[in-house]
């Protein structure tokens, strides 16, 4: 599975959009990009995933660059409850295994 | 409500005293997995199961056993716990289809003295 690089920490103001970047320059054609988050020490929570097209659900939007070497998770209106560690994971479509890196610690400020 | 339930949530015990952490899911998922999370090391996979009676080692299986006699349950067994197994443990499940997202339990914090 391709390695991902994320900034260790970010912050944003409550009500503003949070844009979390992820670099996965060695991604291959059959690898998906997944985003999970972990609030404090709770279980990781699935957010969204995509292959090459941009995706949106009730939680967030995922923007994947055309060359697929990077992506951005967008939380459109961040709330204090969005403070968490966000993990960008690249996973082959032939595998179940998730490999968690160190993620980005997002702090949403009041 | 769809969920993955782990018990106990917290446990403090002593070296060598066998313990079992239970994991149960109500989503009829085929795939289940155990992870441990340690500071600076992230989440690492211990064991996984593709279906009933099918289990396999993950990245850090030493000192652990699992069983999958029923689809909904995937217990993690520590036959002779040691202090280096003090950790935060998570169970996860997903349906067949490797693209499907995984659902995680709320975690079990084990302290082995």
Interface residues (C-beta under 8 A of the other chain):
Chain A: X32 X34 X41 X42 X43 X44 X45 X46 X49 X91 X92 X93 X94 X95 X96 X97 X98 X100 X101 X102
Chain B: X4 X31 X33 X37 X42 X43 X45 X48 X50 X58 X88 X90 X92 X94 X98 X99 X101 X102 X103 X104 X105 X106 X107 X109
